[in-house]
Amino acid sequence: MAADGLGTDFAGRRALITGGGSGIGAATAAALAAAGASVVLVGRRAEPLERLAAKLGTEHGVDALPFPADVVRPDQVNAAFRFAAAIGAPEIVVCAAGVAHAGKLENVSDDDVDRVLAVNVKGAWNVARACVPAMKAAGYGRIVHVASTAGVRGYRYNALYAASKHALCGFTRSLAAELLPSGVTVNAACPGFVDTDLVDAAARDVAEKTGRTFEEAKQVLGAQNPLGRLVTPEEVAHAILFLAAASSSAISGVSLIVDGGTPHW
């Protein structure tokens, strides 16, 4: 799946993926490794990173290295990139680390605001500051942010999450414009509801509040996608690889919606 239509765009490339231990990040790491890229997996929990890195290295014969780090911490992000430099500075950086949030405005705490903006916005900012200088020096780079359809539209009871993802899409467009002459592209993949642990947590919350079963709640969330179902992590990974490909050099500043039909306003 990973290399379909992309030829040898990823053979021998070096990638770093935040949020790489699960969900969209893990699916993207697997797709990149299958296409011949070496990968550094970054995330807060060491065990899933180590397990996936071992699996990818064995299955695809590429370098797959885990590095536990919190994207909110600039020192830890910088350490991750120094670690990655052992196999060469990453040419592809995918920012998949993120947190979800739902709730009425009056129930959103200051701690909620600080946490969501720190991970979803500051995290991407820290990663960009760490990787852009080397990419500019090399005259080549691909940065892909994992945003959301909440970055291009509004959802009830999702003001904080939507604010963070709108900020991420705005950051994507502005950084793309800044880096335009450098050979570095910056894009965002904006999936709808995806079949990940985050959506499972949301489904449990919906089930608890509405009396639905967990599976019924997941179907309700999936039905909000124009597809009428949840998007798979692999479908999002395929979109990310399209944006990260060498052959996508003419695409930058784009927020690519991955849900089967929401208009690109």
N, C-alpha and C positions, 0 to 999 in steps of 0.2 A: 504493500500500500504506500509506504513512505515515499518511494522514488517515482511513483506513477506520474508520467508527464514531465518529470524534472531531470531526467537523464542522470548525469553524473554530478549534478550541482553540489552534492554534499560529500562526495568521496574525499576523504582526507581533511575535511574541514574540522574546525574546533568550535565547540559550542558550550555555553554555560546556561543552565536553566535554573531559575529560582522557583521555589515551590515544586522542586523536582521529584519529591518522594511520593506524590499521589496525584490523582485526578488528571487535569489537563497537562500539568507539568510532567508527570510520569509518562503519559501517552506521547507527549512531544519528544521526550528523551528517547523513548523506544523507537519512534519513527525516525528520528535523526540517526540513531545508532544503526538501525536497519538499512539506512541509506548510505552508511559508511563514515559518518562523522564520529569523532571522539566527543565525549560528553563529560562535563563536570556537573554533578547534581548538588544543588544547594537547598537547604531547608533547615527548619529548627530541630527536627527529630532525626537523630542519627540512624536509628534502626531501619526505617523504610528506605533511606538513601543507600545504606550499605547493601541491603537485600536487592534492590533494583540494580545497583551498579554491578554487583556480582553476576546477576542474571544477564544483563546486557553485554558485559564483557565476554561471558561464556558463549552466548548465542550468536553474537555478531563479530567477535574477534577484534573489537575496537577498545581503545582506552575508555573506561567508564569509572569515574572517580567520585566518591562522595565527599562532601564538605559541609558539616553542620554550621549554620550561621543564620542570624536573624537579620532580615533586610532592613529593619528599622535602625540597626546599629551600624553607622558608617565604618567603624573600625573592623567589624566582622565582615562587612561587604568587601572592604579593601583587602582583608586577609584572604577571602575566597578567591579574589582575582590574582593575588600573588601566588596562591596555591595552584591555580589553573595555569599560570605562566610556566609551570614545570613541563607541561606538554605543549606550550605555546599560547600566546595571548588569544583569548576567544575571538573568533571572527563573527560568531552568531551568538547573540544574547537574547534569551527569552525570559521575560519577567512574568512568571505565572503565579508568584506568591500573592495571596490576597485573602481578605476576610469578608464575609457577608454580614449584613445587618438588616433587620426589619423591625418596624415598630412605629407607633404614632409619634408625631413630633413631640408632644408633651411628655412622652415616656423615654425620650432619648437623653441619656445623661452626658455630662461633660466628659466622663471617662470613655463613653461610647464614641464620642466625636474624636477624641484624641487617638483612640486605638485604631479606628477605621481609616482616618486620614493618614495616620503614621504608616500603616502597612500598605494601603492601596496607592497612596500618592508619594509620601516621603520615601518608601521603599524603592519605587521606580526611580526616583530622583537620585538616591544614593547609588543605585546600580549604574545609572547613566554617567554620573560623575566618575565612577571607577573605571568604566570601559571606554568611554569616548576618546580620551587622549591617545590610547594605543591604536584605536581604529583610525583616527585621523592621521596619525603618523604612518600607518600602513596604507592609507588611501582606499580602505575597504572595510565595510562592516554592515551587519544587519541586526537591528534591534527590533524586537517585536514585543509589545505590551499586550497582556491578556486583560482586556477591559470587559465590556458587557453591553448588551442592548440597553442597559440602564445608563450607559454613557452617551446615548444618543436620544433617549426618550425618558419620560417619567413613569414611575409606577406608584400606586397608592401604598402608603406605609413604608416607602423605601427612600425617603428624602436623603438620608445620610449616605446610604450606599450609592444612590444615583449621583449625589454631589461628588463623591470620591471618584467615581468612574467618569463623570463629565470632566473632572479635573485631569484625569489620566489621558483622556482623548485630546483635551486641549494641550497638554504637555507634549503629546505625540506630534500634533500638528506643528507646534512652535519649534520643537527640537528638530523636526524634519526640515523645516525652513532654514534653521540655523546651520544645519550640516549639509545642506544641498550641494555645495561645491566640493565636498570632501570625499565622495564615494561611499558615504555612510547613509543608509536609509533607515527610517524609523516609521513603523506602522503599528496599528493596533488590530487585534482580532476581537470582535465583539459578539460572543456567543449569547444566545438566550439561555433558557434553563437547561443545564447539562447534568447528565447522570453521574454525579460525583458525591463525595461525602458531604459537601456543603449543601447540596440539594436534599440529601437524605436528612440532614439536620433540620432543614426548613420543613420538610414533609412531616417529620415527627412533631414539630411545633404546630403545624396546621392540624394534624390529627388530634393532638391534645386539646386544641382550642375548639374544634368543630365536631368531634365525635366520630370523624371518619377513620377508617383503617389507614395504616401507613401506606399500603399500596394504592388505596383510593386517593390519598393526599398527593402521592407522586404523580398519579394520572392527572389530577387537577393542575399541578404545576406544569406538567408536560403539555397539557392542552393550551397553555398560554403561548406556546411557540406556534407560529404559522404551520409548522410541520405537523402539529397535532400530537407530538410526542416529545420526550426529552431528546436533546442532541447528545450524541455520544462523545466522550473525550477524544476518540480517534478521529471523528469528523472535524473537531476543532484543531487537532494536531495537523491534519492535512492542510487546513487553511493557513496555519502558522508556517508550515514548510513552504507553501506557495509564496508567502510574504518574505521568507528568509532566504529564498533561492538566489543564487548569483544571477540567474536569468530574469529576476524581478527588479533589475536595476532602475527601471523607469517608474517604479511605484514607490512613493514615499508620502507620508502624511495622511495615509488612508486609514479609516476606521471601517474594517471589513466585517459586516454583519453576518453571523453564522447561526441562523435559526430557521431558514427555509422560506423567508418571505417578507420580513419587516423592511419597509422601504428605506433606502439610503437618502435621507433628506439632505 
